[in-house]
Amino acid sequence: MPPRFRLSPLSAALLPLFFCTLAQADTLPAGSLRVEADKIDGQMNQVLKAEGQVRAERDGQTFEADWLEYYVDKQYVRAGQRAVMRQAGSTVEGDNLESYLDQDTGSADNAAFSFKDNGRTLRGNAERLTMQGKGKYQLQGSRANTCDPNDDSWYLKAGTIDLDYGRNIGVARHARVEFQGVPILYTPWIDFPLDGNRKSGLLFPTVKTGSDGLQLAVPYYWNIAPNYDATITPTYMEQRGTMLGLEGRYLQADYQGKLSTEQLDDRQLGKKRHLWQFSHQQTINPALGFSLNGTTVSDSDYFKDFGDRNSAAANVNLERVATLSYNPGWASFTVKAQRYQTLQDSTGSVDEPYARLPQIIATSSQQLGSLRVNLESELTRFSHGKKQEGVRSVLYPSVSWALEQPWGFVRPKLGLHYTQYQLDSYGSQAARTLNRSLPVTSVDSGLVFEREDSLHGRSMTQTLEPRLYYVYIPSKDQSALPNFDTSENDFNFAQLFTENRFSGYDRINAANQVTAAVTSRMLDKENGQERLRLAIGQRFYLNKRDTSLSGSTTQRSQGGSDLLLTLGSDLTQAWRMDGSYQYNQTLSKTERYNIQLRYNPAAGKTLSVRYRYGRDEIVGSSTQRDALRQVDIAGQWPLAQRWYAVARQNYSLRDRKPLEQLLGLEYNQGCWSTRLVGQRYVTDLTKTKNAVFLQLELKDLSSLGSNPMDTLRLAIPGYSKINETADTQ
């Protein structure tokens, strides 16, 4: 058998300088070349040649070829016919491979490439590949994607692609995206980040259809500086015209913020429409901070026309507020100026909140021995063009003591609530000053009993936790006091253990009452997870004096509140049940209840059903009350390998019509995924809105179409993004 190396005499003289066997590899100095081949030949300081199963290595670079020529003085390598070069996560295979080793430059014809950096791999082929320095490549007549080898389901095809991994920027010219061999997007020029970060350039367009017809948005991202950027988004709407959107962001070590706007000359309504939003947060020093937040729109229907169901529901009173906060550690001080823009519904019945110009808040909580001393204080100027205006001052000092033990707790508290109103003249009433002082006494106590138990064969700790909460506040007529910002809180289990059932400071309920409740929990001994929680509670009135929202003193007609029950249970790892029940003992009627059952055995598999009932609830407009009966069914489930269905039906049994309907399909190939989702929802008493989302998401590149992800996450409890699940085979 012939030897693995066959050398000429001159080659043998050069061997110690440039070549070694595998056993000598660890002793080579930097810059040396190691070669294996069937035949090696050459001349001193000129050219060395290797033929037959050539493998050469130098400083992390590897060459494999049928033949290789090494020009010593130029540090230049030629290899062919078909050669492979590997280095630092990159692989280049091509004809007539050339490389200047010291300069990281070179070229290859009919090249196949794979470049891996920052966890992303770009692969493809090019008619000619040019290496232009470390981490820099130019691909001519190329196509590339981020899929696994032999997966050409989509690719970016371009006349030239320039890659700069030092700056993490790629630039494609005369480029088009082809999906399943069909061109779906062309651009004469596009740049894109190689590490997933954003950079200046056109982003992929979004396409949407719905009640306003076809909508096409083409965003441009401007990376002004590492801490400043902007996105400019012109959006064509078939029914309304072209909207121009702008969002600018800034970020510094001690402040950050965002300014955004949307501008539209609405040809459907024949008027100009706009949105402005601004937010700014600043840290002046570790104890002092400042913030600005605000939203304003041109008209009350803006979010109904251009938002989704959730934004339309959430944006009724648009806040504009400036806040200065100071927290030296022993206390907290806040100065706030706040005003609202109120968006009316079709009945015009939405109440406009007062402006606070200004509001000054000071709070403190200090531990003095075994006592805790608390202070709440506030000074607010309330302004309103159509209502009583004035200044409200609040001072609420309190002292509490706590005994905390593993077996239970006792927490008595004593406070004095003082409120003063300096009211402006209003109508026939002259300016005046009103005061209110009310002592507040409470005692919160509870016990904890435990025993060993089991559930579904698992060792559990079962608890029994009785709790008593007593509150005393004397009755006082408050009907002469204005109501600037107070409303009655929703009655629920947490509200059983509060002093005052009203929010704000304008109304303080009379109380001589005891809340009695019992909670039982099942705790998994292995991991401490709460598997089951069941609680029942009720408030008992020791006298029947009460205070209404109008401020007048009233008499309760019953000796206790409604009875409340709550349930929460992780029945198994996949099954979850939650429920609450409120029973009116005076009327012997169910006041309200809701129950939800969810099955979520794995990511991408979730089904839920929820039923809500309310005997006397606000329905339709803000003044209409009636029985509420709604059923909500939602789910995401695989239909077949890679295919998923998503759906939601939120149906009003009272109105005999759906409030929201959603139906869609998702497909996850691994290197790409697509979603087609249709949605229809109620925006007003007599209006509905339609939306159709079609999205194609290309792995590690971008997505095209309209993104339904926020809609799906809000509509379907437990929804998972399919290209983040394990089922991609």
HELIX and SHEET records of a PDB file:
HELIX    1   1 PRO A    9  PHE A   18  1                                  10    
HELIX    2   2 LEU A   22  THR A   27  5                                   6    
HELIX    3   3 TYR A  302  PHE A  306  1                                   5    
HELIX    4   4 ARG A  309  ALA A  314  1                                   6    
HELIX    5   5 ALA A  494  PHE A  497  5                                   4    
HELIX    6   6 MET A  709  ALA A  715  1                                   7    
HELIX    7   7 ILE A  722  GLU A  724  5                                   3    
SHEET    1   A 3 ARG A  34  GLU A  36  0                                        
SHEET    2   A 3 VAL A  47  ARG A  58 -1                                        
SHEET    3   A 3 LYS A  39  GLY A  42 -1                                        
SHEET    1   B11 ARG A  34  GLU A  36  0                                        
SHEET    2   B11 VAL A  47  ARG A  58 -1                                        
SHEET    3   B11 GLN A  61  TYR A  71 -1                                        
SHEET    4   B11 TYR A  76  GLN A  87 -1                                        
SHEET    5   B11 SER A  90  TYR A 100 -1                                        
SHEET    6   B11 THR A 105  ASP A 117 -1                                        
SHEET    7   B11 ARG A 120  GLN A 132 -1                                        
SHEET    8   B11 LYS A 136  ASN A 145 -1                                        
SHEET    9   B11 TRP A 154  ASP A 164 -1                                        
SHEET   10   B11 ILE A 169  PHE A 179 -1                                        
SHEET   11   B11 VAL A 182  PRO A 193 -1                                        
SHEET    1   C28 GLY A 201  LEU A 202  0                                        
SHEET    2   C28 TYR A 220  ALA A 225 -1                                        
SHEET    3   C28 TYR A 228  MET A 237 -1                                        
SHEET    4   C28 GLY A 213  ALA A 217 -1                                        
SHEET    5   C28 THR A 206  GLY A 210 -1                                        
SHEET    6   C28 THR A 688  LEU A 698 -1                                        
SHEET    7   C28 TRP A 672  VAL A 682 -1                                        
SHEET    8   C28 LYS A 657  ASN A 668 -1                                        
SHEET    9   C28 TRP A 643  SER A 652 -1                                        
SHEET   10   C28 ARG A 625  ALA A 640 -1                                        
SHEET   11   C28 LYS A 605  ILE A 618 -1                                        
SHEET   12   C28 LYS A 589  ALA A 602 -1                                        
SHEET   13   C28 TRP A 575  ASN A 584 -1                                        
SHEET   14   C28 LEU A 563  ASP A 570 -1                                        
SHEET   15   C28 GLU A 530  TYR A 541 -1                                        
SHEET   16   C28 ALA A 511  ASP A 524 -1                                        
SHEET   17   C28 ARG A 458  ILE A 473 -1                                        
SHEET   18   C28 ARG A 432  LEU A 447 -1                                        
SHEET   19   C28 GLY A 408  LEU A 423 -1                                        
SHEET   20   C28 GLY A 390  TRP A 401 -1                                        
SHEET   21   C28 LEU A 371  SER A 383 -1                                        
SHEET   22   C28 ALA A 355  LEU A 368 -1                                        
SHEET   23   C28 SER A 332  THR A 342 -1                                        
SHEET   24   C28 ASN A 317  TYR A 326 -1                                        
SHEET   25   C28 LEU A 288  VAL A 297 -1                                        
SHEET   26   C28 LYS A 271  ASN A 285 -1                                        
SHEET   27   C28 TYR A 255  ASP A 266 -1                                        
SHEET   28   C28 GLY A 241  LEU A 251 -1                                        
SHEET    1   D 7 GLY A 201  LEU A 202  0                                        
SHEET    2   D 7 TYR A 220  ALA A 225 -1                                        
SHEET    3   D 7 TYR A 228  MET A 237 -1                                        
SHEET    4   D 7 GLY A 213  ALA A 217 -1                                        
SHEET    5   D 7 THR A 206  GLY A 210 -1                                        
SHEET    6   D 7 THR A 688  LEU A 698 -1                                        
SHEET    7   D 7 SER A 702  GLY A 705 -1                                        
SHEET    1   E18 GLY A 201  LEU A 202  0                                        
SHEET    2   E18 TYR A 220  ALA A 225 -1                                        
SHEET    3   E18 TYR A 228  MET A 237 -1                                        
SHEET    4   E18 GLY A 213  ALA A 217 -1                                        
SHEET    5   E18 THR A 206  GLY A 210 -1                                        
SHEET    6   E18 THR A 688  LEU A 698 -1                                        
SHEET    7   E18 TRP A 672  VAL A 682 -1                                        
SHEET    8   E18 LYS A 657  ASN A 668 -1                                        
SHEET    9   E18 TRP A 643  SER A 652 -1                                        
SHEET   10   E18 ARG A 625  ALA A 640 -1                                        
SHEET   11   E18 LYS A 605  ILE A 618 -1                                        
SHEET   12   E18 LYS A 589  ALA A 602 -1                                        
SHEET   13   E18 TRP A 575  ASN A 584 -1                                        
SHEET   14   E18 LEU A 563  ASP A 570 -1                                        
SHEET   15   E18 GLU A 530  TYR A 541 -1                                        
SHEET   16   E18 ALA A 511  ASP A 524 -1                                        
SHEET   17   E18 ARG A 458  ILE A 473 -1                                        
SHEET   18   E18 PHE A 449  LEU A 455 -1                                        
SHEET    1   F20 GLY A 201  LEU A 202  0                                        
SHEET    2   F20 TYR A 220  ALA A 225 -1                                        
SHEET    3   F20 TYR A 228  MET A 237 -1                                        
SHEET    4   F20 GLY A 213  ALA A 217 -1                                        
SHEET    5   F20 THR A 206  GLY A 210 -1                                        
SHEET    6   F20 THR A 688  LEU A 698 -1                                        
SHEET    7   F20 TRP A 672  VAL A 682 -1                                        
SHEET    8   F20 LYS A 657  ASN A 668 -1                                        
SHEET    9   F20 TRP A 643  SER A 652 -1                                        
SHEET   10   F20 ARG A 625  ALA A 640 -1                                        
SHEET   11   F20 LYS A 605  ILE A 618 -1                                        
SHEET   12   F20 LYS A 589  ALA A 602 -1                                        
SHEET   13   F20 TRP A 575  ASN A 584 -1                                        
SHEET   14   F20 LEU A 563  ASP A 570 -1                                        
SHEET   15   F20 GLU A 530  TYR A 541 -1                                        
SHEET   16   F20 ALA A 511  ASP A 524 -1                                        
SHEET   17   F20 ARG A 458  ILE A 473 -1                                        
SHEET   18   F20 ARG A 432  LEU A 447 -1                                        
SHEET   19   F20 GLY A 408  LEU A 423 -1                                        
SHEET   20   F20 LEU A 403  GLN A 405 -1                                        
SHEET    1   G 2 ARG A 545  THR A 547  0                                        
SHEET    2   G 2 THR A 553  GLN A 555 -1                                        
END                                                                             
